[in-house]
């Protein structure tokens, strides 16, 4: 799967293990790299759907974004490259048609509630 970065710092962390370790901490940096490896190895978003990390669609004010677990409570947030996002007649996103993602942020979005 094609991966791009909407955040220049996250792109730096993805390409520099020492910087990731320093900025994200050991645990989060390790899991961040693992999630990027999983996404990179996948052909479509469907390929990671049932891997560790609990990949899931977000709802409400974050609809159109996806997340996967890093270290609790932090999540890696990303959005599909496809515009519009492929959906069926019921408005459900079609994961198998998503072939690229943009990494947007690492966040604890639960504190927004």
C-alpha positions as CSV (number, residue, x, y, z in Angstrom):
1,X,0.0,0.0,0.0
2,X,1.2,3.5,-0.8
3,X,1.8,5.6,2.4
4,X,2.2,9.4,2.5
5,X,2.5,11.7,5.4
6,X,0.4,14.8,6.1
7,X,2.6,15.7,9.0
8,X,6.3,16.3,8.3
9,X,7.4,15.3,11.8
10,X,5.7,11.9,11.5
11,X,7.5,11.4,8.2
12,X,10.8,12.2,9.9
13,X,10.0,9.7,12.7
14,X,9.2,7.0,10.1
15,X,12.5,7.5,8.5
16,X,14.7,8.0,11.5
17,X,14.6,5.4,14.3
18,X,16.7,7.4,16.7
19,X,14.5,10.5,16.3
20,X,11.3,8.4,16.6
21,X,12.7,6.9,19.8
22,X,13.6,10.3,21.2
23,X,10.3,12.0,20.3
24,X,7.8,9.2,20.7
25,X,9.4,7.1,23.5
26,X,10.5,3.5,23.1
27,X,7.1,1.8,23.2
28,X,5.2,4.2,20.9
29,X,8.1,4.3,18.4
30,X,8.2,0.5,18.2
31,X,4.5,0.1,17.6
32,X,4.4,3.1,15.2
33,X,7.1,1.4,13.1
34,X,5.2,-1.9,13.2
35,X,1.9,-0.3,12.1
36,X,3.7,1.4,9.2
37,X,5.3,-1.9,8.2
38,X,1.9,-3.6,8.3
39,X,0.4,-0.8,6.1
40,X,3.3,-0.9,3.7
41,X,3.1,-4.6,3.2
42,X,-0.6,-4.6,2.6
43,X,-2.1,-4.3,-0.9
44,X,-5.3,-2.7,0.4
45,X,-6.7,-1.5,3.7
46,X,-8.7,-4.8,3.9
47,X,-5.4,-6.6,4.4
48,X,-4.7,-5.0,7.8
49,X,-8.3,-5.0,9.0
50,X,-7.9,-8.0,11.3
51,X,-4.2,-7.6,12.2
52,X,-3.2,-6.5,15.7
53,X,-3.7,-2.8,16.2
54,X,-7.5,-2.8,15.8
55,X,-7.8,-0.9,12.6
56,X,-11.1,0.9,12.5
57,X,-13.1,3.6,10.9
58,X,-13.8,6.7,13.0
59,X,-17.2,8.3,13.3
60,X,-19.0,11.6,14.0
61,X,-16.6,14.6,13.7
62,X,-13.8,12.2,12.5
63,X,-15.8,10.4,9.8
64,X,-13.6,9.6,6.8
65,X,-10.6,8.9,9.0
66,X,-9.3,5.6,10.2
67,X,-7.2,4.7,13.3
68,X,-5.2,1.9,14.7
69,X,-3.9,1.4,18.3
70,X,-0.4,2.5,19.3
71,X,0.1,2.6,23.1
72,X,-3.0,3.3,25.0
73,X,-4.6,5.8,24.7
74,X,-2.8,6.9,21.6
75,X,-3.9,6.1,18.0
76,X,-2.3,6.5,14.6
77,X,-4.8,8.4,12.5
78,X,-4.9,8.2,8.7
79,X,-7.1,8.9,5.7
80,X,-7.4,7.1,2.4
81,X,-5.8,8.6,-0.7
82,X,-8.9,7.7,-2.8
83,X,-11.2,10.7,-3.3
84,X,-14.1,10.2,-2.8
85,X,-13.6,7.3,-0.4
86,X,-15.1,4.1,-2.1
87,X,-18.4,3.3,-0.5
88,X,-21.3,0.9,-1.2
89,X,-24.9,1.9,-1.7
90,X,-25.5,1.9,2.1
91,X,-22.6,4.4,2.6
92,X,-20.3,1.8,4.1
93,X,-16.7,2.2,3.1
94,X,-15.2,-0.5,0.9
95,X,-11.9,-1.3,2.6
96,X,-10.6,-3.5,-0.3
97,X,-10.7,-0.6,-2.7
98,X,-8.5,1.6,-0.6
99,X,-4.9,1.2,-1.8
100,X,-3.1,4.1,-0.2
101,X,-3.3,6.2,3.0
102,X,-2.0,9.4,4.3
103,X,-0.8,9.4,7.9
104,X,-2.3,12.4,9.5
105,X,-1.4,12.4,13.2
106,X,-0.9,10.5,16.4
107,X,-3.6,11.5,18.9
108,X,-5.6,10.6,21.9
109,X,-8.9,11.6,20.3
110,X,-11.0,10.2,23.3
111,X,-10.0,13.2,25.4
112,X,-12.0,15.4,22.9
113,X,-15.3,14.1,24.2
